[in-house]
Amino acid sequence: MLIAQKPNSSAPGAVLITLLKAEAIKVLVVAMLLLAVFKYYQGLVPVSLIGGLAGSALASGAGLRAVNNENDK
C-alpha cells in the first residue's frame, strides 16, 4: 500500500500540492467515519459529539500556535 510518495521535484509547489492532497484525504476519511457513527450508533448525542470534536480542534490549534510563537522568538 502506497502511503506517501516523494515528489519528483523538491519545488515548493510540488510539496504544497502533496500536502493539500493529504489534507483532503484526511478530511474525507473523517467525514466518512462521522457518517458511519451517525448511521450505526443509535445512542448518539450529535451536539456532544460535534462539540467535543470542535473543542479538540480548538485545543490543538491553540497548542500549535503556542509552539510556533516560541519558535518565532
C-alpha positions as a Markdown table, in Angstrom:
| # | Residue | x | y | z |
|---|---|---|---|---|
| 1 | Met | 0.0 | 0.0 | 0.0 |
| 2 | Leu | 1.4 | 3.4 | -1.0 |
| 3 | Ile | 1.1 | 5.8 | 1.9 |
| 4 | Ala | 3.3 | 8.7 | 0.8 |
| 5 | Gln | 5.3 | 9.3 | -2.3 |
| 6 | Lys | 8.3 | 11.6 | -2.6 |
| 7 | Pro | 7.6 | 14.3 | -5.2 |
| 8 | Asn | 9.6 | 14.2 | -8.3 |
| 9 | Ser | 10.9 | 17.7 | -7.6 |
| 10 | Ser | 11.5 | 19.4 | -4.4 |
| 11 | Ala | 9.9 | 22.6 | -5.6 |
| 12 | Pro | 7.7 | 24.3 | -3.0 |
| 13 | Gly | 4.7 | 24.0 | -5.3 |
| 14 | Ala | 5.1 | 20.2 | -5.5 |
| 15 | Val | 5.4 | 19.9 | -1.8 |
| 16 | Leu | 2.3 | 22.1 | -1.3 |
| 17 | Ile | 0.2 | 20.0 | -3.7 |
| 18 | Thr | 1.2 | 16.8 | -1.9 |
| 19 | Leu | 0.3 | 18.4 | 1.5 |
| 20 | Leu | -3.1 | 19.6 | 0.1 |
| 21 | Lys | -3.8 | 16.1 | -1.2 |
| 22 | Ala | -3.0 | 14.5 | 2.1 |
| 23 | Glu | -5.2 | 17.1 | 3.9 |
| 24 | Ala | -8.1 | 16.4 | 1.5 |
| 25 | Ile | -7.8 | 12.6 | 2.1 |
| 26 | Lys | -7.8 | 13.2 | 5.9 |
| 27 | Val | -10.9 | 15.3 | 5.7 |
| 28 | Leu | -12.6 | 12.7 | 3.6 |
| 29 | Val | -11.7 | 9.9 | 6.0 |
| 30 | Val | -13.0 | 11.9 | 9.0 |
| 31 | Ala | -16.3 | 12.7 | 7.1 |
| 32 | Met | -16.8 | 9.1 | 6.2 |
| 33 | Leu | -16.2 | 8.0 | 9.8 |
| 34 | Leu | -18.6 | 10.6 | 11.2 |
| 35 | Leu | -21.2 | 9.4 | 8.7 |
| 36 | Ala | -20.7 | 5.8 | 9.9 |
| 37 | Val | -21.0 | 6.9 | 13.5 |
| 38 | Phe | -24.2 | 8.8 | 12.9 |
| 39 | Lys | -25.7 | 6.0 | 10.9 |
| 40 | Tyr | -24.9 | 3.0 | 13.1 |
| 41 | Tyr | -24.7 | 4.3 | 16.7 |
| 42 | Gln | -28.3 | 4.7 | 18.0 |
| 43 | Gly | -27.5 | 6.3 | 21.4 |
| 44 | Leu | -25.5 | 9.2 | 19.8 |
| 45 | Val | -25.9 | 12.7 | 21.1 |
| 46 | Pro | -24.9 | 14.7 | 18.0 |
| 47 | Val | -24.4 | 18.1 | 19.8 |
| 48 | Ser | -22.0 | 16.5 | 22.2 |
| 49 | Leu | -20.0 | 14.7 | 19.5 |
| 50 | Ile | -19.7 | 17.8 | 17.3 |
| 51 | Gly | -18.9 | 19.9 | 20.4 |
| 52 | Gly | -16.2 | 17.5 | 21.5 |
| 53 | Leu | -14.6 | 17.4 | 18.1 |
| 54 | Ala | -14.7 | 21.2 | 17.8 |
| 55 | Gly | -13.1 | 21.6 | 21.3 |
| 56 | Ser | -10.3 | 19.2 | 20.4 |
| 57 | Ala | -9.7 | 21.1 | 17.2 |
| 58 | Leu | -9.5 | 24.4 | 19.0 |
| 59 | Ala | -7.2 | 23.0 | 21.7 |
| 60 | Ser | -4.9 | 21.5 | 19.0 |
| 61 | Gly | -4.8 | 24.8 | 17.1 |
| 62 | Ala | -4.0 | 26.7 | 20.3 |
| 63 | Gly | -1.2 | 24.3 | 21.1 |
| 64 | Leu | 0.3 | 24.7 | 17.6 |
| 65 | Arg | 0.0 | 28.4 | 17.8 |
| 66 | Ala | 1.9 | 28.4 | 21.2 |
| 67 | Val | 4.7 | 26.3 | 19.7 |
| 68 | Asn | 5.0 | 28.5 | 16.7 |
| 69 | Asn | 5.1 | 31.6 | 18.8 |
| 70 | Glu | 8.0 | 30.2 | 20.9 |
| 71 | Asn | 9.9 | 29.4 | 17.7 |
| 72 | Asp | 9.5 | 32.9 | 16.3 |
| 73 | Lys | 11.5 | 34.5 | 19.1 |
